[in-house]
């Protein structure tokens, strides 16, 4: 397995596992500064590995990854994509529209030779290879799907009815299998040389794997991982590693808003079979934020970005169905329900108006039948109700680099409280009954005098720079989610997310509570008070939970 790099946060590298993925060992492979790994090809016996870097160079290990050396297998051509076929290596140069084969690359590599299968005015659109089979989607005159079953030495007649689309090739004990997808039609050669029409579970099968006991696993980058025995019925066995942007507990259900739609799962989450009641889309279905009304947890409001428009929507059945209450051609962010009246809602927004930028909040007092805009000159990422306001109209508003603001009249007006970075805000009550306002930014800060003065909380351990982006609280314990941070400079300072922090003294001091969380940005937190679990939504890492 290879990883690509984020300078200062994640180093690019090659990893090896000897126990089917239970544990991974980082191999000692040195790369030039600013270079990274893009792909890895392994010989069928696993001893010979070829890794391609972002610059197109090829590094080879002939002892299972213990040592690596640069080898010019491509004849000086930068490599875009490669694959082992038996002892041969097939590759596509980054600056040429054809394929080459390095015969006996696993033993005594021969000079690369071009594979002769393209006709005049034809070009490669996509290709894949495994076992001894190559599948190439060819565009141009008399194009279609070209297949070689002997590592490119000979080629079958082009399937001209399979024009365009994508192809995936997998080796199996019963013969190499080919999956071709185009315009909603999917065809599978399951090793018998016949391409038959089959169904697919979602928009596009990104990968599939024949199982030794029969059947297949299929991966859809939006819908997740499925098992099937006949390509007709699919059972979800994994939730995609989605970028989770919001989490909420509604009745006995956990709602996970992602960049491709909404997932629902009964609590406690016991398996990977999450439901997506409205369907999922590769783009244009970003759930920005959700808020649950405390007096009736079945009632949920959310903000959603739909391609070039945004919407505010309401659900009265814990996210099973949604009613759209308004759409706008702008960006909308956080949403907040009045603690005493579920028909009073506000959300933050921003758009380019008549020659000027309009940023602020929209409010409704009639459940979304009508909305009023309030131009504050800034957008907000988070809201929190003021528990000291008996009328429920007080709202704390976190505005990232603009700082923290307070509205005494549910968004109609505002007053500045601090210019310190504020991505998230929460109001707590300590054991003595006093209220405390906390904001999360490049530090966690707290105020005990209604936002007049703020103090910086102490974070135990040498954690380096961090950015707090979300809060959750349960039974007197506070949790903070952290995300990556970037400061300009030469070189710029970039760090990965630092996981989840916990405070047991009302936010004065914080300790690490990440456990075995992946080193990814944590975007959202939610607590299931009934089963005492903390759920964390990660950027590119789906949902994880911690027993409280």
TORTIVO-693847 format. One record per atom (N, C-alpha, C): x negated, y, z. Coordinates in steps of 0.05 Angstrom, whole numbers, plus 32768, in hexadecimal, padded with zeros to 4 digits. Layout:
XYZ...
//
This chain:
7FEF7FE880008000800080007FEE801980007FF6802E7FF07FE880477FF17FFA805D7FFB7FED807280067FFC808A800D7FEF80A280007FFF80B67FF97FF480CF7FF07FF180E280077FE480F980027FDB810A80187FEB8124801A7FED812E80337FF4814980397FDD815480497FCE8167803E7FB58170804B7FBA817980677FAA816E807A7FAC817580967FC1816680A57FD2815780977FE8814980A47FE6812B80A07FE9812280877FE7810680817FD08102806E7FBD80F180747FA780EB80627FAF80D6804E7FA680D980357FAB80C580217F9A80AC80287FA4809480227F95807D80297FA18063801E7F93804D80237F9C8033801C7F9F802380357FB6801480387FBB800580507FC07FE880497FB97FD6805B7FBB7FB980577FCA7FAC806E7FDB7F9980677FE97F8A807C7FE47F6C80787FE07F5E808D7FDC7F41808C7FF37F31809A80087F4080A2801F7F3380AF803A7F3C80A4803B7F3F808A80537F46807C805E7F618084804D7F74808980567F8F808F80597F9580AD80547F8280BE80577F8780DB80437F9B80E5802B7F9A80DB80167FAC80E380067FB480CA7FFC7FCC80CA7FED7FD680B37FD17FE080BC7FBD7FD980AC7FA27FE280B27F997FF5809C7F8F800D80A47F85802080917F69801780887F658015806D7F4C800C80627F398024805E7F20801F805F7F0C8034805D7F06803A80407F15804E80357F12805680197F0D807480197EF7807D800E7EF08099800D7EF980A57FF27F0580BD7FF47F0D80CB7FDC7F0180E77FDC7EFC80F27FC47EF4810E7FC37F0881207FD07EFF81377FDA7F11814A7FE87F2781527FD57F3F81547FDF7F58815C7FD17F6281477FBE7F56812F7FBC7F61811A7FAC7F7281087FBD7F8280F77FB07F9480E67FBF7F9B80CD7FAE7FA580B87FBB7FAD80A07FAD7FC980A37FA17FCD80997F897FE7809A7F7C7FF4807F7F797FE4806A7F747FEF80507F707FDA803B7F757FE480227F7A7FD3800B7F807FDD7FF37F717FCA7FE47F647FD07FCB7F567FC07FB57F637FCD7F9E7F687FC07F887F757FC07F6F7F637FA97F627F627FA87F487F547FB97F347F637FC37F207F547FD67F0D7F607FCB7EFE7F787FB17EFB7F7A7FA57EEE7F927F9D7F027FA87FA17F1C7FA27F9D7F307FB77F807F387FBC7F6D7F2C7FAF7F517F337FB57F487F4B7FA57F537F507F8E7F4A7F667F7D7F607F7B7F7E7F597F947F857F6C7FAA7F877F627FC17F767F737FCF7F687F6C7FE67F597F7E7FFD7F617F7280137F6B7F81802A7F747F7B80427F617F9080507F5A7F8D80687F497F9180817F597F7F80957F567F8180AE7F657F9080C27F547F9680D97F617FA580EE7F537F9580F97F3C7F7A80F87F3D7F6A81017F277F6780ED7F117F7380D57F147F7280C17EFF7F5B80AD7F017F4B80AF7F167F35809C7F1A7F3F80827F257F2F806C7F207F3680527F297F2280487F3D7F2B80417F557F1B80357F6A7F2280177F6C7F0E80067F6E7F137FE97F6E7F077FDC7F867F167FCA7F927F0C7FB97FA87F0E7F9C7F9E7EF87F8E7FA27EF77F717F9A7EF47F5F7FB27EFA7F6A7FCA7EF97F597FE27F117F5F7FF47F297F637FE77F417F677FF77F447F8180057F357F957FFC7F377FB080077F227FB8801B7F0F7FA680217EFB7FAC80357EE87FC2802B7EE07FC080117ECF7FD580067EDA7FDD7FEB7ED47FF57FE27EDF80007FC97EC9800E7FBA7ECA800C7F9F7EB7801A7F8E7EC680247F767EBC803B7F6B7EC880467F527EBE80347F3B7ED1802C7F2A7ECB801C7F127ED980297EFA7ECA802D7EE57ED580397ECD7EE280237EBC7EF880197EC57F0780057EB67F1580117E9D7F1B802B7E9E7F2B80377E897F1B80447E737F0180417E737EF0804D7E5E7EF0806B7E5F7EF080767E777EEF80937E7B7F0A80A17E797F2080927E757F3A809F7E737F4780A27E8E7F5180B97E967F6080BC7EAF7F7980AA7EAD7F7E809B7EC37F9480877EC37FAD80937ECF7FC4808F7EC27FDD80997ECC7FEC80827EDC7FEB806A7ED17FFA80547EDD7FEC803A7ED57FEC80257EE77FDE800D7EE17FEC7FF57EEF7FE67FDD7EE67FF17FC57EF27FDF7FAD7EEB7FDD7F9A7EFD7FCF7F817EF87FE37F6D7EEB7FDA7F607ED67FE97F4A7EC97FD67F327EC87FD97F207EDB7FC57F0B7EDD7FAA7F167EE47F967F0F7ED47F7B7F1A7ED87F777F357EC97F8A7F3D7EB97F877F557EA97F947F6D7EB77F897F847EB07F947F9E7EBA7F9E7FAE7EA37FB87FB67EA47FC47FC67E907FC77FE27E9B7FC17FF77E8B7FC480127E957FCC80257E7E7FD8803B7E877FDF80517E757FCE806A7E7C7FBE80747E697FAF808D7E707FC280A47E737FB980B87E837FCA80CF7E887FCC80E17E707FBA80DF7E5D7FBA80F17E467FBF80E27E2C7FC980C97E2D7FCE80BA7E157FE980AB7E187FF780AA7E028011809D7E03801180807DFA7FFE80707E047FFD80547DFD7FF380457E167FF2802A7E137FE880197E297FCE800C7E207FBD80077E357FA47FF87E317FA37FE07E437F947FCC7E3B7F907FB57E4C7F727FB17E507F6A7FAC7E697F4F7FA47E717F507F877E767F477F777E637F487F5A7E677F347F517E7C7F3C7F3D7E8C7F2C7F327EA27F217F487EB57F337F5B7EBB7F2B7F707ECE7F257F667EE97F317F4F7EF07F2C7F437F0B7F117F347F0C7F057F2F7EF57EEB7F207EF57ED67F307EE87ED37F2C7ECD7EC07F3B7EBD7ECE7F4E7EAA7ED47F677EB37EE47F797EA47ED97F7E7E887EEB7F7D7E747EE57F837E587EEC7FA07E527EE17FAC7E3D7EE97FC77E367F077FC97E317F137FDF7E387F307FE27E347F377FE07E167F4D7FD37E107F577FD07DF47F747FDA7DF37F7B7FEA7DDE7F967FF47DDC7FA97FDD7DD57FC17FDE7DE07FD57FCA7DDA7FE57FD37DC27FE77FC27DAD7FF37FCA7D9480107FC27D9480227FD57D9A803F7FCF7D99804F7FE77D9080437FFF7D91805180177D898050801B7D6B806680237D5F8067802A7D43806380487D40806180517D27805D806E7D228075807E7D2D806F80947D39808380A77D458091809B7D5D808680867D698091807C7D82808080847D9A808C80867DB1807E808D7DCA8089807E7DE18079807C7DF68081806D7E0F809180807E2180A980777E2980B980877E3C80B4807D7E5880B480637E5D80AF80577E7780A6803A7E728098802F7E86808F80137E84808A80087EA0808B7FED7EA180857FDF7EBA807A7FC47EB2806B7FB87EC5805E7F9E7EBF805A7F8E7ED9805C7F747ED780587F627EED80557F467EE280477F347EF180427F197EE780327F1A7ECF803D7F127EB880307F157E9E80417F257E8A80557F337E9580697F407E8480677F5F7E8680697F6C7E6E806A7F897E6C80857F907E5F80937FA37E6B80AB7FAF7E5F80A67FCC7E5A80AB7FD57E4180A67FF17E3A80BF7FFD7E2D80C980137E3780DE80227E2A80D180357E1580D7802F7DFC80CB803E7DE680DF80517DD980D7806A7DD680E8807E7DC980DE80827DAC80F0808C7D9B80E980917D8080F7807F7D6D80EF80807D5380FC806F7D3F80FA80517D46811180437D46811280277D4C810780217D68810C80337D7A8103802F7D958116801E7DA5811080197DBE812080097DD0810F7FFD7DE581157FE57DEE81057FD77E0280F37FC37DF580D87FC87DF880C47FB57DEE80BA7FA47E0480B77F8A7E0080AF7F777E1480987F667E0A80837F637E1B806E7F507E16806D7F3D7E2E806B7F237E29806B7F0F7E3E80507F027E42803C7F0D7E3580217F027E37800C7F197E3B80137F2C7E4C80017F427E547FF97F537E3C800B7F567E2980077F697E137FFA7F5E7DFA7FF57F447DFA7FE97F377DE27FFD7F367DCB80157F2E7DD1802A7F2D7DBC80437F3A7DC880557F437DB6806D7F527DBE80867F467DB1809C7F457DC080B57F3D7DB580C07F547DA380D47F4D7D9380E27F617D8480EF7F757D9780ED7F8F7D9080F87FA47DA181167FA27DA481207FA37DBC813D7FA47DC281477FC17DBC814F7FC67DA481577FE17D9C81717FEA7DA981817FD67DB381997FDE7DC181947FE87DDD817B7FE57DE781747FEE7E02816280077DFF816D801C7DF4815D80347DEF815D80477E07814680527E0E814380647E24814680557E3F814980657E54814C80597E6F813280517E7C8134803F7E8F811D80377E9F811C80187EA08104800E7EA881007FF17EA980F07FEB7EC280F87FD57ECF80E97FCA7EE680E37FAD7EE080CA7FA47EE580C27F887EE080B87F7C7EFA80C17F647F0080B87F567F1880B17F397F12809B7F2F7F1E80937F137F1B80A37F027F2E80A97EE97F2680B67ED67F3880AE7EBA7F3080B57EA77F4280AD7E8B7F3C80BC7E807F2580D37E8B7F1E80E37E817F0880DE7E907EEE80CB7EA27EEE80C57EB27ED680C77ED07EDC80B87EE07ECD80B97EFD7ED180D47F087ECA80DE7F1B7EDA80F97F257ED780F77F437ECF810A7F4B7EBE810A7F667EB381267F727EB881257F8A7EC3813E7F997EC8813D7FB37EB881507FB77EA581517FCF7E95816B7FDF7E9C81687FF97E9F817F800A7EA6818180227E93819980267E89819C803C7E7681B980447E7481BF805E7E7881DA80697E7581EF80597E8481E980517E9C81FC80437EAD81FE80257EA781EE801B7E9481EE7FFF7E8D81D57FF27E9781D77FDB7EA481C07FCE7EAF81BF7FB17EA481A87FA97E9B81A47F8E7E90818C7F817E9E818F7F677EA4817B7F587EB381737F3F7EA481597F3B7EA0814D7F227E9881437F157EB181507F007EBB81497EF47ED481347EDE7ED181257EDF7EBB810F7ECC7EB781147EB87EA0812C7EBA7E9481337EA77E7F81307EB37E6381277ECC7E6281237ED97E48813C7EE67E3D81537EE67E4C816C7EF17E4281737F097E5381787F207E4681817F387E55819F7F397E5681AA7F357E6E81C77F357E7281D07F4D7E8181E87F577E7B81F27F6F7E8981FA7F687EA581F17F787EB881F87F757ED582007F8F7EE0820A7F8F7EF982117FA77F0781F97FB07F1781FA7FC97F2181E67FD27F3481F47FE07F4B81E87FE07F6381F77FEA7F7A81FB80087F7B81E980177F6E81EB80347F7181E580427F5681D980597F5881D480697F3F81BD805D7F2F81A980537F3C819180497F2F818280367F41817B801E7F37816B800C7F46814E80157F438142801E7F59812780277F58811380107F58811B7FF97F65810B7FE17F65811C7FCA7F6C81137FB27F6681217F9A7F6E810C7F847F7381157F6F7F8181037F597F8981127F3F7F89810A7F2C7F7881177F117F7A810E7F037F9481217EF67FA1811C7EE97FBB81167ECC7FB781037EC07FC680FC7EA47FC381147E917FC681277E987FD8813E7E877FDC81547E8C7FC881507E9E7FB581647EA47FA281707EBF7FA8817A7ECD7F9381857EE77F96816F7EFD7F9481787F157F9A81667F2C7F97816A7F417FAD81557F507FB181587F6A7FC081557F807FAC81677F947FAE81657FAB7F9C81637FC47FAD81537FD77FA3814F7FF07FB2815980087FA1816A80187FAD817480317FA2816B80477FB4815C805B7FA98150806F7FBB816580817FC8817D80807FBF819280907FCC81A4807E7FDD81AD80677FD381C080577FE181B480437FF4819B803C7FF1818E802980048186800F7FF781837FFB800881797FE0800081917FCD800281947FBD7FEC81AA7FAA7FEA81A07F8E7FE481AF7F7A7FEC81AA7F5F7FE481C17F567FD281BB7F457FBE81D07F3B7FAC81C87F1F7FA381DC7F0E7F9E81D77EF47F9381DE7EF27F7681EE7F067F6C81F87F037F5081F97F1E7F4281EF7F347F4D81F07F4E7F41820D7F577F3C821F7F4D7F4C823B7F567F4C82437F607F67823D7F527F7C82427F5A7F9782287F627FA582287F797FB382107F827FC082167F887FDD82037F7F7FEE82057F84800B81EE7F96801381F57FAC802081E07FBF802881D17FB3804081B67FB2803E81A67FA7805381927FBC805D81937FD4805281817FE9805C818B80048054818880188065818F8034805F817680418053817A8051803E8162805E8032815380708046813A80728040812980848051813080A1804A814880A88050815280C28048814680D98058814780F1804E81408108805D81598112806C815A810C80868171811280968170812F809F8184813E80978184815B809D8196816280B581A9815080BC81BA815680D381C5813C80DE81CA813C80F881D68125810681EC812F81188201811E811B82168125812E8224810C8137822D810C8151823C80F6815C825980FF815D826B80F1814E828780F7814D829780DF815582A680E1816B82B380C98176829F80B3817B82A3809C8170829080858173828080818159827A8097814C826C80968132825480A88131823E809F8125822880B08120822980B98103822880D480FF822780DF80E4820B80E980DE820180E180C781E680E980BE81E880F780A481E3811180A481E48121808B81C98120807E81C8811A806481AF8119805681B0812B803E819A812B802E8199813C801681A9812F7FFF81B38117800381C3810A7FEE81DF81037FF781E7810A800F820281058019820380FE8036821A80F3803E822080EE805A822180D0805F821480C68074821680AB807D822580AA809882358094809C8243809080B5823C807480BF823A807180DA8236805780E6824380578101825180418108825C803E81238246803E8138824C80498150823980498166823E80328179822980278184820D802C817D82058021816281F3802E815481EB8024813981DE8009813D81EA7FF4813181E17FD9813681D37FCD811D81D47FDA810781C87FCF80EF81C67FE380D981BD7FDB80C281B87FED80AC81D07FF4809A81E87FE980A081FF7FEC808F820E800680958202801C808C820F8036808F8222803A807882388048807D824B804E80688247806A805E824C806D8044824B808880378266808D802C82798098803B829580998033829A80A88019828A80BC8013828F80CC7FFB827D80C57FE4826B80B27FE7825780AC7FD3823E80BD7FD7822980B57FCA820F80C37FCD820580CB7FB281F680E17FB181EC80EB7F9881CF80F27F9B81C080EE7F8581A380F47F86819E81117F8E81AE81237F8481AB813F7F8A81C7814C7F8B81C981637F9681E281727F9681F681697FAB81ED815D7FC1820081547FD681F281567FF181E6816D7FF681D58171800E81E68179802581E78169803A81F68170805381E38182806381E9819C806581D781AF807281D981AD809181F281AD809B81F681AD80B8821181A280BF8214819980D8822E818F80E28232819880FF824B819C8107825181A38123826B8195812B826B818981438282817A814D828F818A816382A9818C816282B8819A817782B9818A819182AF819481A782AC818581BF82C7817C81CA82DC818B81C782F6818481D28304816D81C382FC816981AA83078153819A82F1814A818782E18136818F82CA812E817F82D08122816482E9811E815D82F08115814282EF812C812E82EF8145813882EF815C812782D28165812182CB8166810882B0816D810082B1818280EA82A0819680EB829C81A980D5828081A480CA827D81A980B1826281A680A4825F81BB808E824581C18088823E81D18070823081BE805D823681C28043822C81B0802E822481C08016820C81B9800B820381C67FF2820881B37FDB821781BC7FC7821F81AC7FB1821481B97F9781FE81AF7F8D81F181BA7F7681ED81D87F7A81FB81E97F6A81F682067F6C820B82147F7E821C82057F8C822F82117F9E822C82047FBA823A82107FCD823A82067FE8825782057FF2825C81F58007827781F28011827781EF802F828D81F8803B829381F2805782AA81DE805782A781C9806882BB81B3806782C181AA808382D9819F808682E3819780A182ED817A809F82E7816A80B482F1814F80B682FF814C80D18316813F80D18324813980EA8324811C80F18314810C80E2831280EF80E882F680E580EA82E580F580F882C980EE80FD82B980E980E482BE80FA80CF82AE80F980B782B680E580A382CD80D880A682D680C5809282E080D4807982EF80E9807D82F980F9806782F48117806D82F38127805882EC8143805B82FF8155804B8305816C8057831581808049830481998044830281A0802B82F181B88024830181D1802A82F481E38039830281FC804182F78215803382E38211802282D88228801482BE8221800582BA822D7FEE82A1822A7FDF829682457FD6827C82477FD4826F82607FCE8256825A7FBD824E826D7FAB823682697F9B821D82737FA9821882697FC1820182727FD081F8825B7FE281E582607FF381DB824C800581E88250802181F0823A802D81FB823B804881EB8228805A81EA822E807481D88220808681E88215809E81E2822080B581EE821580CE820B821B80D0821A820A80DF8236820E80E4823C820B8102824F821A810C8255821B81298273821D812D827F820C813E829B820D8144829F821C815F82B3822D816082BA823B817982C18226818E82B5822781A682BA821281BA82D6821081C382E7822481BF8303822381C88317822181B2830F822681998322822681838315821A816A831D82028161831081F5814A83168202813083298215812F832E82248116831C823C8113830D8242812782FA8258812682DE824D812282D38252810B82B98246810382A9825C80F6828F825A80F9827C826B80EA8266825A80DF825C826380C88244825780BC8232826D80B18218826780AF8205827B80A482038277808681FD828D807881FB828B805B81E782A0805181E1829E803881D082B1802B81D382B0800D81D582C8800081D782C87FE381CE82E37FD881C982E47FBF81C282FD7FB181DB830A7FA881E383207FB481FB832E7FAD81F783427F96820583577F968203836C7F8181EA837C7F8481D483707F7B81BA837E7F7C81AC837C7F9681B7836F7FAA81AA836D7FC481B083527FD0819F834A7FE381A283317FF181B68334800881C98321800A81DC8322802081D88309803181D2830D804A81CC82F7805D81DC82FB807681E782E6808181F682EA809A820782D280A1822082D780AA823282C180B2824D82C680A5825B82B0809F827782B18098828782A680B0829F82B280B582B082A880CA82CC82A480C082D9829080CD82F5828B80C78304828980E2831D829280E3832D828F80FB8345827E80F58348827380DD835F826480D58357824980C88342823D80D2833A822380C98330822280AD8326823980A2831A82398088832C824380728345824B8079835782558064834D827080598340827F806A8333829980618319829C8071830682AB806482EC82AF807082E582CC806F82D582D6808382CB82F1808382AD82F0808582A0830180738283830280738279831880858263831280938255832680A482388327809B8230833D80908214833F808582028348809C81F1833580A581DE833B80BA81C2834180B081BD833D809681A38341808B818F832B8090819983148099818782FD809F819982E3809F818C82CD809A819B82B3809C819482A680B781A4829380BF81A1828580D8819F826780D4818E825A80E3818A823D80E18199822D80F781A1823B810C81AE822C812281BF823F813381D48234813F81E68243815181E98234816B81F08243818081F78236819A820B824881A8821F823B81B38234824A81C28228825581DC8232826B81E4822A827781FE823E826D82138236825B822582498250823982528264824D8243827A8250824B828F8264826282A0825A8269829E8240827F82AE82348298829E823682AA82A6824882C38297824D82D58296823582D382AA822382E482AB820B82D8829A81F482BF829181F782B3828081E382A9828F81CA82A882A981CB82A082B981B4828282BE81B2827482B981C7825782BE81C8824882A881B8823682B181A68227829E8196820A82A6819581F88294819B81DB8298819781D4828F817B81C3829E816D81BE8299815181A0829A814C81958283814381788280813E817282868121815F8298811C815B82A28100813E829F80F88131828880FE8116828180F58103829880FB80F582A480E880E182B880ED80ED82D280F6810782D680F3811382EF80FC811882EF811A811982D78126811C82D58143813882CC814B813F82D38164815882CB8170816B82E38173818582DE816D819982F3816E81B182E9817E81C182FC818881D982F5819781F18305818C820782F781898220830481808235830081968240831681A18255831481B68271831081AA82748312818F828E83128183829082FE816C828482E8816F828582D1815C827B82DA8140826582E78140825782ED8127825D8307811A82708316812482778330811882608344811B825383448132823C83558137822683458144820F8352814781F88343815181E58356815F81D5834B817081BF835A817D81A68348817F818F8354817A81768345817B816E833F819781628327819C8159831F81B6813A831B81B6812F830F81A28112830B81A1810A8307818480F38310817D80E8830C816280D882F2815F80D582E3817580C782CA817480D582B6816180C682A6815480D28293814180E78282814E80FE827F814181158270814C812282608136811B8246813581288233812381418226812F81418224814A815682168158815B8224817281748222817D817A822E8196818D821C81A58189821B81C0819B820B81D1819E821A81EB81B5821781F781BA8223821281BF820C822581B0820C823B81B281F6824E81BC8201826981C181EE827B81C881F5829781B781E482A981A781F082BA819681E082CC81A581D782E4819881C882F581A581BC830C81B181D1831F81A681E9832081B181FD833281C8820D832581CF8206830D81E68213830081DF822B82EF81C5823282ED81BD824982DD81BA824182C081C0825482AE81BD824E829181A282568288819982498273817F824E82678182824C824881778260823A81778260821D815B82578214815A824382028141823981F78142823D81D9812B824481CD8128824681B08110823581A881128229819080FC8219818680F18226816D80D78228816C80C88234815680AC82288156809882398152807D822F81538074822B817080878230818380858229819F80A2822681A980A5821A81C080C0821981CD80C0822F81E380D4824081E280D5825681F580F08256820380F18261821C81098260822B810E827B823981278281823E812F829A824B814382948260813F82A082788152829C828E816182B68294815F82CA8283816D82E38287817D82EC826F818982D88261819A82DE824B818C82E88232817382E0822F816482E782178154830182198154830E8231814483278234812683218233811E830D824081018305824080FF82E7823A80EA82DF822C80E582C3822680CA82BB823080C882A2823880AF8296824180A8827E8230808F8278822C80878262821C80858249822D8093823482248092821A82328077820D822F807081FC8242805781ED8240805C81D18235804C81CA8221804E81B08214803681A0821D803A818B822A8024817B82358016816B821F7FFB816982227FEB815B820F7FE2816D81F97FCC816681EB7FC1817681D67FCF816E81BC7FE4817C81B67FF48174819E7FEF818681867FE0819C818A7FDB81AE81747FF481BD816C7FF381CB8155800A81DB814C802281C98147803A81D4814E805381C68148806881DA8143807F81D08139809681E1813480AF81D2813E80BD81DD815280D581D1815C80ED81DA814B80FD81C78141811281CE812E812E81C58137813081B6814D814B81AD8156814981A58173816081A88181816281A0819D8179818D81A18177817E81B7818D816D81C0818A816B81DF81A0816781ED819F8164820A81B2814F821381AB8141822981BC812D823481B48129825281C8812B826381C58125827F81AD8133828B81AA814D82858195815E8291817A815B82838178814B826E815F81478260816181548244814C8163823D814B81718223813981628210813F816381F6812F815881E1812B816D81CC8113816D81BF810D818081AA810181708192810B8176817A8100816A816280EB817D815680D58171814C80C08181814080BC817A812380B3818E811380AF818A80F78093819480F0808B819180D68071819980CE806F81B880CE805681C180CF805181DE80D1803C81E580BC803F81FD80B1802C8206809D8026822380A2800C822980A58003824580A87FF0824B80917FF4826280837FE28268806D7FC6826E80777FB3826A80667F98826F806D7F86826180587F6C8262805D7F598255804B7F468244805C7F4B822A805F7F62821C80547F7B822080657F93821B805A7FAC821E806A7FAC820980807FBA820F80967FBD81FD80AC7FD881EE80A97FD681D480A57FEE81C480A17FED81AC80B4800381A780C28005819080D4801F818180CF801F816880D48037815880D28049815D80EA8062815380E88074815580FF806881468117806F8150812F806481458147807881358157808D812C814980A0811A815680B48128816780BB811B817E80D08124819080C3812A81AB80CB814181B780C2814981D180D9814781E580D3814381FF80E78140821480E08152822B80F4815E823880F1816E824F81058166826580FB8162827D810C815B8294810E817282A88103818A82A1810481A082B3811181B982A5812681B38295813581C88288812581D88274811181CB8268810281D8825280E981E7825A80E181E5827380C881F3827C80B081E5827180AF81CA8274809981BA826A80A581A482588094819B8245809D8187823280878171822F80918158822B807F8141822780878133820D8074812482028079811581EA808D80FE81F080A180FA81DF80B480E581E180B880D781C680A280D781B680A480CD819A80A480AF8199809780A281AC8095808581AA8088807C81908095806A8181808A806081688097806D815080A18086815380AC8094813C809680988127809D8096810D808A809D80F8808280BA80FA806A80C080F1805F80DB80F2806B80EC80DC808580F180DE8094810080CB80A3811780D980AC812A80C980BC814080D580D6813480E080DD813C80F980F7813681048109814E8100811E814A80F1812F816180E88148816480FA8152814F8106816B81508115816B813D812C817A81448141817E81338159819B8132816081A3811B816B81BF8118817581BE8103818B81CF810781A081D180F581B681EB80E681B681EA80CC81BA820380BC81BE820580B881DD821680C881EA821780C68207822380AC82118234809F820182408086820A822D8070820D821B806D81F88207805781F981EC8061820281E9807B820781D08087821081B9808181FD81BD808B81E481A8808A81D081A480A681C6818A80AC81C0818380C481B1817C80BC8194818A80C98181818580C38165817480DA8159816180D38148814F80E6813B815180E2811D815680F8810E815680F780F1813C810280E6812F80F280D5811480F980CC8115810180AE8102811280A780FF8119808B80F18103807C80FF80F5806B80F480DE805C80F180C5806D80FF80C4808480FC80AD8096811580A380A2812D80AB8098814780A180A1814C80A880BF815A809680CE8162809C80E98156808880FC814B80928113814080818128814E80878142814C80748155815A8079816F814780728186814D807F819C813E807B81B58152807681CC814E806181DB8160805C81F2815980708208816E807C8214816A80908229816B80838244
//
